[in-house]
Amino acid sequence: MSILENTISPGSTVYHANRDGMLGLIDRVRALEERTRAASAAAKDRFHKRGQLLPRERVALVLDPGAPFIELSTLAGYMFDVADANKSVPGGGVIAGIGFVSGIRCMVNASDSGIDAGALQPYGLDKTLRVQELALENKLPYVQLVESAGANLLRYRVEDFVRGGNIFRNLARLSAAGLPVVTVTHGSSTAGGAYQTGLSDYIVMVRGRTRAFLAGPPLLRAATGEIATEEELGGAEMHTQVSGLGDYLAEDDRDALRIAREIMAALQWEQPGRTTPEFKPPRYDQDELLGIMPMDHKRPVDMKQVIARIVDDSDFTEMAPNYGPATVCGHARIEGQAIGIITNNGPLDPAGANKATHFIQACCQTRTPILYLNNTTGYMVGKAYEEAGMIKHGSKMIQAVTSATVPQITLYCGASFGAGNYGMCGRGFHPRFCFSWPNAKTAVMGGEQAAETMAIVTEAAAARRGKPIEKDKLDAMKAEIIGVFDGQMDVFSTSARVLDDGVIDPRDTRAVLSEVLAICREGDARTPQAMQFSVARP
């Protein structure tokens, strides 16, 4: 056993400053999530008056009560719907996450139709594509609760139309991979969105509420002159009795969700790897994770203190601790599940990159998932490091990350700057899951570094031309650059752009990682029966 020793002083001024800063950021995240819930719940009277459930009520009823549910990308689209931080409603108009439906772990994706009638919102498309990708990678059945007004034509962008086709392609890919797509169409499923219903393996429709058509009555009349009611054109009774699009006719939302759960229960879905191994909890309080990370990413952190509070029995077997010591690699378990961990106690140097490359290859050999705890300002720079082969050894590490054959999970704990973001399996390297702590920062470099770099370049260019530099203009340029960088590096900016799968409270890290590891293990053990065609319907 290699038990990590505690070096945290919970009574120190530094600890309390870190803790207060982290709690403030967590409160901000929770306030934004609550704003989204409140905006959707504001439609409660309207929904209940017409006999419908609110979107989050639907999600709650389709999921198994009391079972774990990891909600994803709750900050998606923040500040992209409206530029006012006090009015923006994040979430992208989509409620998505991984949970259990009739005992089967599924990806659940629901239109948040309490907001703008479920119309496609900025980054709602990106969020949907990401959760579909996660369903495919982890071999999860896909349950979607559809009620959407489609695209907002007042905000039409041709790129959203073209890229939106990927939603339908992915539904076909899920089905072709043998992953059931179960859809409850609670309300409108119009135009291209009709294929969200059509490209499903099991379709539940609600009497008097479901509407599925390629062209609604207004567009139909404009295009052909034909006049028809919504019910005649695409109602639930027509589709379950005449067109054959719908498989099940429900009386209301509750009945529809009951049917969806019965469909999942009847699948007898293979559930490999469902074991509950014995384990010991960490020796140190997970609440102390709040006070470990400084708000200033320039301050050093001993990331082993993070590891000590998330792994079983605080037991961590470190590999080559004296070689490239700023790069920490080692083996541990989380709720009995084996995992390799790579993290940073400083920038990545040639020895650290070599060690990480070796460790990644060793984990692949033993089929051990890898967790990257990002806290690095990047790879070392300078004459000595260039001569030592920093580019070559850093490239080997990036190659190993890219070619890894095991699930890789990334958690942004602090800074993730420059090529260090790549070497530590940043979002661009397609980790199986990617989460952030509220204090995390991601950028090509710090704002001050970028500003100083451009100042040096500008001064050199002026010197070549023989012209003087106006200090006021140079200072203004530097301030502008710092503003641009600082305005894009925090999680409220990166998570809004779906550059992670969500922001988590550090105290929830162990629970989230345990669920994620189980999802990866079950998915990799499952062998769904692939279909010859993407969708087989009568």
N, C-alpha and C positions, 0 to 999 in steps of 0.2 A: 504494500500500500504506500502511496505517496500523498499524504494529507497536506494540503496547502495551509500554511499558517496565516492567521489573521494579522494584518498590519493596519487596519482601519481604526481610527479613534473617533467614535460617534459623538464624543463630547467636544471635539475641536471646533474652532471657529470656521476653519476651511470646510469641514464636513457639513456644518449647518448652512453655510453659504451655498454649497453645491446642492444640498437637499432642497433648500428654499427655491433655488433657481429651477430645479427639475420639477418640483411640485407646481410651480407657476406655469411651466410649459404644459404639463399634463392637464392642468385646469383649462388652459386655452384650447387644447385638443378636444377635451370633453365638452366644452361650451359650444364649439363648432358642430360637433356631432349632435348635441342636443338641439341646436338651432335647426338642423335638418329634420330631426324627428318632429319638432314642433311645427315646422312649415308643412310637413305632410299631414300631421294630426289635425291641423286647422281645417282640413276638409272632412272631418269626422261626421259632422251633421249631414253634410251633403251625401256622403257615402251611405251612411246608415239609413237615411231617408229613402234611398232607392234600393235598400236591402242588400247593400254590399259591405264587405269588410275593408278596412284600411289596409294598405300594402303590408305594413309591419304586423298587423293582426294575421294576415294570410301566412306570412313567413313563420310566425310563432305556431300556427296551427298545423302547418305541414311538417314541422320539425318535431322530433321526439322530445317531450318535456323533460327538462333537467339534463339533457345530454349536451356535451360540449359543442359550441358553435364558434367558429373563427370568422368574424365579419371582416371583409377585405376592402381596402382602398376607400375608407370612409371620408377622406379629405379630397378625393378626386374632383377636379374642376374648381377647386377653391380659387376665388378671385377671377375666374374665367367666365362665369355667367354674368356677373357685374363686377366692376373694378373697385367697388366700395367694400372694404374689409368688414364693415359693420352690417352689410346687407347680403353679402355673398352667402349662398346656400350650397355647401359642398356635397359630394356624393355622386355627382354626375347623373342624378335621376334614376339611379340603380341601387338596389339593395342586394348584395352578393356575399356569399360566404360558404364555408364547408361545415356541414353538420350531418346529423343522422335523420333519415326518414325511414320509418319502420325498421330500425336497426341496421340500416345500410348507410354507409358513409357516402354522401353525395355532395356535388356542387349545386348550390341553390342560387338562382338568379331571378330577381323579381323587379318588375317595373315599379318605380315609386310614383304611381299615378296620382298620388295626393299633391304632387308638385307639377305644375304645368301640364296636367293631364298625362304625365308620363312621356312627354315629348323628349326626343333625343337632345341631350345637353352637351356642352363642351366637355370633352374628356369622358363622357359616358360611353362613347364608342370604344375608346382605349381601355376603359375598365372592363367592358364586356369582352373584348378580345383577350384581355389578360386572363380573366377567369375561365374562359374557354380553353386557353392554352394550359392553364393549371389542371383542368379536368382531363385533358388529353394526356398530359405528362404523367399524371398520377392515377390514370385509369379509373376515373370517378364517373358514375352515372350523373346525368345532368337534368336537374329539375328546374323548369322555368315557369314563372307565374307572370303571364303576359297581360298587360293592359296599357297600350301606348298610343298616343296620338300621332306617332311617327315623327318625322323630322319637322322642325319648326321652319316653315318656308320663309319666314321673315329673317331667319339667320342662315339661309341656305349657303352651303359651301360645296363646290363640286368635289373637293377631296373627301368630304364626309360621305358623299354618295358613292364614290368609287371604292373607298376603303371599307365602307359599310358592307360591301359584298362579302368581306371576310367573315362576318358574323354567320352568314348563311352557309358559306363554304365550311366553316368549322362545325356547324351542326351536322352537315353531311359527313364530315370526317369523324366526328364522334360516333355517329351511327355506324359508319363503315368499320370502325375499330371495335365494334361490338359493345359500345358503351351506350346504354339505353338513354334516349332523350324523352323525358316525360313532361308534357306541357299542359298547363291549365290556362286556357284563354278566358280571362275574367271579363274582358271588355273588348276594346278595339284592337284589331290586328290588321292594319290597313296598308295598302300599296305594297312596297317591298317588304314591310313588316309582316305581311300575310305569310311570307315564306318562313318566318320565325315559327309560325304554327305549322305550316305545311311540311317543313323539314324535320318533323318529330316522329318518333316511333309510336307514341301513345298520346292521344289528344283528348282532353276533357273540355267540354264546352258548357256554358251556363245558360239555361233557358232565359230568354228575354234580355240578356246582357251581352253575350258574345257577339262580336261583329268581326267577320273576316272577309275582306274583299280586296281585289287588286285596285279597284277604283270605287271610291265612295260615291253616294248619290250626286253630289255637286260636280265632281270630275266626270262621272259617267254622263251626266246631262250635257256638260260642256263639250265632251269628246264625241258623243254619238247622238245626243238628243233624246236618249232613252230616259224615262222617268221610273224610278223604283224606290221603295222605302228601304231603310237599312235592314230591316228584318227580312224582307223579300230577297234582298241582294246577298246578304251574308249572315243571317241569323243562325243561332245554334240549332234550331229545329230543322232548317233547310239543310244545313251541313251534315247533321247526323242522320237525316232521313232521305235526302235527295243526292247531294253531291258526294257523300261518303268521306268528306274531309275529317269530320269529327267521329271519334270512336265511342265516346261516352257522353250522355246528356245528363247534366246535373241540375238540380232544382235551384241551387243558390251557391254562394261562395263556399260555405261550410261543407256542403255536400260534395262540391267539386274537389276540395282538398281531402276529404275522406276517401274519395275514389282514387286520387293520386297516391295516397298512402297505401291503399289496398293493391294498387298496381305494383308498387315497389315491393310490398310484402310477398306478392305472388311470383316475383321473379326468381326467388331462391338464389339470389346473387351470391357468388362465391366470395367468401370473406377470409382469405388466407392471412396468416401472420397475426391473428387476434389473440395475443397472449398477454398475461399480466405478470411479468417477472417480479421477483422480490427485489427490493431496493431500499436503501437508506436515504433519507433526505439530506440536503446540505447541512453542514455543521454550523453554518452561520446564517443569520437572519436575512432573508431576501429583501426585507424592507431597507436594509443598508445599501442596496444597489442605488437608492436615491441619492446618496451622498458621496458616491465614488467619483462620478464623472464631473469635472469642472465645466462651467459654462464657457470658459475661454479654452479653445482647442489647442492653444499653444502651451498649456501647462501639462507636464508629464503625468501619466497615470500608470499604475501597476495593474495591468489587465488580468493578472492572476487573481486579484481580489474579486473581479467579476466572475471568473470561472469558479472560484471557491463557493459562490453563492447560487450557482445554477446546476452544478453537477452532483451526482450521488455521493454522499458522504464526504464532499469536498475533496474527493480522491482524483488526482490528476497526475498521470505518468508522462512527464515531459521528455521529449526527445532532444538530445544534444543541447542541453541548457547552456553550455559554455561556448558553443559555436554559433556565431551570429545571434547573440543573446537578445537583441532587440526584437527579433522575430520569434515568437513563442509557438511551439508546435507540441502537441501531445494527445494522449488518448484518455477518455473518460466515459462515463455513462450518464444518461439522463432518463430517470425512471426505468432503469434496467436496460436501456437501449444504447448500444455501443455507438460512439461518435468520435471522430477526430476533430481537433480544434486548432485553428491557426489564428493568431492575433498579434498585435503590435504593441511593443513597449518603446517604440521609437520608429524612425524611418526605416525602410527596407534597404539593407546594404547587400553587397555581393554574397557574403556568407549566408545571410538570412534568406536571400532568394534561393540559393542552392539548397539550403536545408528545407525550405518550404516545398521546393520541387520534389525532393526525395520523399518527403512526408506524404505529399499528394499521391505519388506513385505507390507508396506502401499501402495507403488506405484503399486505393483501387484494387490492389492485389488481394486484400482481405475483405473486399466489399463493404467497407466501413464508410458511412456517410460523413461528409466534412462540413463543419460549421466555421464560417469566417466571421470573427468579431472585429469589424473595421474600426481602427483608430490610428490612422497613419497620415502623415503629411506627404507621403509619396516615397519614391526611390531617392537615394542619396545622390547628390550632384557634386561636381568638383573634379579637379584634375586627377587627384589620387583615385577617386572612385571610377572615373572613366578608364584610367589605366588598369584598374583591377577588373575591368570587364562588366561594369554595371549594366550596360545595355544588353550584353550577351546573356548574363545570368538572370536579369529581369525578364528577358524574352523567354528564357527556358521556363520560368515560373508561369508566365502568361500562357505559354504553350501547354503546360501541365494542367492549368485550370481549364483551358478550352477543351482539352482531350480527356478530362476525367470521366470515368465510366460509372461513378457513383453519384447519388444525389448530393448536391451542394446547396447549402443554406447560408444565406448572408444576413447578418444583422449589423446595421450601421449604429455603432455605439458612441462614436465621437466624430473625428474628422475622417474624411475619405477623399483625399486630394490627389490630383495628377494621375500618373500611371499607376500609383498605388491602388487607386480604385479598381483598375483593371486586374492587377495581380491579386487583389483580395476579392476577386469574383464579384465585381460590381454588377449592377443591373444589366449592363450591356453584354455581360457574359452568360446571361440566361441561367442564373441559379434557380434551382427548383422552387425555392421561396426566398423572398427578400423583404425584411422588415426593418423599421427604423425606431430608435429611441427618440423622444421628443427634442433632445439637444443635438442630434446628429447634423453634420454639415457635409455637403458634397459639392465639389467644384474642381475645375482644372487646377486652380491654385487659390490662395487667399487673396482677398481684394487688395490688401496693401501691397502684396508681392506683384500683383498684376499692374497696379498703378505705378509702382516704382520701376518695373520693367519698361513700361511704355514711356515713362519720363526719361529714362536713360537713352532709349531709342530716339526719342524726340530731340533731346539735347545733342546727341551725336549727329543726327541729320542736320540740325541747325548749324553745328560747328563746321560740317562739310561745306555748307553753303556760305559760310562766313557771316551768318546773321545772328544777332543776339536773341536770347530767349526771354520772353516776358514772363516774369515769375507769377504774376496773377493768372495768366492764361494757363500756365503749367499746373498751378495749384488747382485751378478749376477743372482741368482735364483729369487730374488724379482723383479729385473728389467725385467726379462723375463715374469714373471707372470703379472706384470702391463701392459706390451706390449700386451700380449694375451687378457686381459680383455678390455683394452682401445681400442684395434683394432676391437672389436666386439660389442661394446655397442652403438655406434652412429647410426643415422638413415641411413647413407650411407651403413652400414653393415646390420642392421636389415631389412630395406625395401628391400634391394637386395635379402634377403632370403624370401621375401613375408611374413614377420612377422607383417605387417600391410597392409592396402589397399591403401596406398599412403602417400606422404608427402605434406602437404598443407601450404600455406602462412598463418600465424596467422590472417592476415587481411581478409582472405576468410572464416574464421571459421563459422561465422554466416550464410553466404550463403550456405556453404556446409551442415551444420547441418539442415538448413531449408529444403533443398532438401532431405536429408537422412530421416528426420522425416516424410516427405510426402510419401516417398517410403515405409517406414515401415507401416504407417497408411493405405495406399492404399492396400498394400499386405495383411495385417491382415484382411481387410474388404472384400477381394475378395474370392470368392469360385469357382475356376475353375472346370469344369466338368471333373472328372477323367476318363481316358480311361481304358477299360478292358485290352488292349494290349498296349505295349510301343509305337508301331508305326503301324498305320493302313494305308496300301498302297494298291493300286489296283494290 
